Amino acid sequence: MTSLKTDRFLLRLPEERDFPVYRAFFEDGEASRFYGGPLRQDQAWRVLAGHLGHWQLREYGVWAIEPLEGGAIIGGCGFVWPEGWPRRELTWWLMPAARGTGAAMEVSKAAIRQAYETNGWPLVETHMNDDNRPAKGLVRKLGGEPIAREMFPDGLERTVYSLPCT
Ligand SMILES: CC(C)(COP(=O)(O)OP(=O)(O)OC[C@H]1O[C@@H](n2cnc3c(N)ncnc32)[C@H](O)[C@@H]1OP(=O)(O)O)[C@@H](O)C(=O)NCCC(=O)NCCS
């Protein structure tokens, strides 16, 4: 299943027409600082290609979040597990204008439900940099519980959270 619908959004595979939003997100160093930014446009394009490629390789990945009322995507949400990383994670990137609107909660709940109920995963997890307060706040609101503290391949130690189906 590669697309999902929530009250306000269609979660679908990223497409090349989404690139202007990827570019804008990654050229904004403040908006993208916990997501590897700032990045040049060629690097941002590779992120989009990587998100799409993840679906091809693993049969799950990051959805583009398209408002049902129309218009450009507001960001992305989904699951990634790069080779060599210890765990799969729920991940998000939202354009600044879409933050604080409940979008992250709405799409996260749909993604988590899909992971447990459709994919049959035994556990949905996420992790973030210690100083990423918005991501920590989102995980708290989703009912996340710390389950581990561990070193990641990029040399950063992070807390890992389990996420319940709500
Ligand atoms: C992480 C992200 C998806 C969260 O989305 P969001 O719309 O900002 O989330 P919310 O507004 O629901 O905020 C979640 C909670 O975090 C807290 N919070 C939000 N912004 C905060 C800030 N700047 N400082 C401290 N706490 C903050 C609040 O408690 C908030 O809950 P409340 O609105 O009920 O008070 C979004 O900020 C984002 O895209 N960030 C850039 C990419 C990123 O960091 N991805 C995660 C990588 S692990």
PDBQT file of the ligand as one rigid body, heavy atoms in Angstrom, charges set to zero:
ROOT
HETATM    1  C1  LIG A 201       9.453  17.679  13.804  1.00  0.00    +0.000 C 
HETATM    2  C2  LIG A 201       8.268  18.356  13.139  1.00  0.00    +0.000 C 
HETATM    3  C3  LIG A 201       7.677  17.437  12.072  1.00  0.00    +0.000 C 
HETATM    4  C4  LIG A 201       7.208  18.588  14.236  1.00  0.00    +0.000 C 
HETATM    5  O1  LIG A 201       6.103  19.191  13.656  1.00  0.00    +0.000 OA
HETATM    6  P1  LIG A 201       5.423  20.438  14.336  1.00  0.00    +0.000 P 
HETATM    7  O2  LIG A 201       4.270  20.853  13.530  1.00  0.00    +0.000 OA
HETATM    8  O3  LIG A 201       6.493  21.441  14.617  1.00  0.00    +0.000 OA
HETATM    9  O4  LIG A 201       4.877  19.785  15.647  1.00  0.00    +0.000 OA
HETATM   10  P2  LIG A 201       3.926  20.453  16.681  1.00  0.00    +0.000 P 
HETATM   11  O5  LIG A 201       3.696  21.884  16.366  1.00  0.00    +0.000 OA
HETATM   12  O6  LIG A 201       2.780  19.537  16.832  1.00  0.00    +0.000 OA
HETATM   13  O7  LIG A 201       4.845  20.454  17.953  1.00  0.00    +0.000 OA
HETATM   14  C5  LIG A 201       4.982  19.309  18.727  1.00  0.00    +0.000 C 
HETATM   15  C6  LIG A 201       5.190  19.734  20.168  1.00  0.00    +0.000 C 
HETATM   16  O8  LIG A 201       6.572  20.090  20.284  1.00  0.00    +0.000 OA
HETATM   17  C7  LIG A 201       6.695  21.193  21.139  1.00  0.00    +0.000 C 
HETATM   18  N1  LIG A 201       7.386  22.233  20.368  1.00  0.00    +0.000 N 
HETATM   19  C8  LIG A 201       7.132  22.612  19.095  1.00  0.00    +0.000 A 
HETATM   20  N2  LIG A 201       8.018  23.532  18.700  1.00  0.00    +0.000 NA
HETATM   21  C9  LIG A 201       8.840  23.737  19.754  1.00  0.00    +0.000 A 
HETATM   22  C10 LIG A 201       9.980  24.558  19.980  1.00  0.00    +0.000 A 
HETATM   23  N3  LIG A 201      10.477  25.345  19.019  1.00  0.00    +0.000 N 
HETATM   24  N4  LIG A 201      10.568  24.501  21.191  1.00  0.00    +0.000 NA
HETATM   25  C11 LIG A 201      10.099  23.714  22.152  1.00  0.00    +0.000 A 
HETATM   26  N5  LIG A 201       9.050  22.894  21.999  1.00  0.00    +0.000 NA
HETATM   27  C12 LIG A 201       8.434  22.904  20.817  1.00  0.00    +0.000 A 
HETATM   28  C13 LIG A 201       5.337  21.573  21.631  1.00  0.00    +0.000 C 
HETATM   29  O9  LIG A 201       5.130  20.922  22.882  1.00  0.00    +0.000 OA
HETATM   30  C14 LIG A 201       4.404  20.967  20.617  1.00  0.00    +0.000 C 
HETATM   31  O10 LIG A 201       3.215  20.553  21.188  1.00  0.00    +0.000 OA
HETATM   32  P3  LIG A 201       2.013  21.631  21.428  1.00  0.00    +0.000 P 
HETATM   33  O11 LIG A 201       1.817  22.333  20.102  1.00  0.00    +0.000 OA
HETATM   34  O12 LIG A 201       0.860  20.779  21.792  1.00  0.00    +0.000 OA
HETATM   35  O13 LIG A 201       2.484  22.515  22.507  1.00  0.00    +0.000 OA
HETATM   36  C15 LIG A 201       8.646  19.712  12.476  1.00  0.00    +0.000 C 
HETATM   37  O14 LIG A 201       9.036  20.602  13.475  1.00  0.00    +0.000 OA
HETATM   38  C16 LIG A 201       9.720  19.592  11.423  1.00  0.00    +0.000 C 
HETATM   39  O15 LIG A 201       9.440  19.289  10.270  1.00  0.00    +0.000 OA
HETATM   40  N6  LIG A 201      10.991  19.846  11.779  1.00  0.00    +0.000 N 
HETATM   41  C17 LIG A 201      12.096  19.826  10.811  1.00  0.00    +0.000 C 
HETATM   42  C18 LIG A 201      12.514  18.442  10.417  1.00  0.00    +0.000 C 
HETATM   43  C19 LIG A 201      12.833  17.596  11.615  1.00  0.00    +0.000 C 
HETATM   44  O16 LIG A 201      13.440  18.037  12.571  1.00  0.00    +0.000 OA
HETATM   45  N7  LIG A 201      12.427  16.323  11.540  1.00  0.00    +0.000 N 
HETATM   46  C20 LIG A 201      12.640  15.366  12.599  1.00  0.00    +0.000 C 
HETATM   47  C21 LIG A 201      13.950  14.727  12.461  1.00  0.00    +0.000 C 
HETATM   48  S1  LIG A 201      14.146  13.498  13.732  1.00  0.00    +0.000 SA
ENDROOT
TORSDOF 0
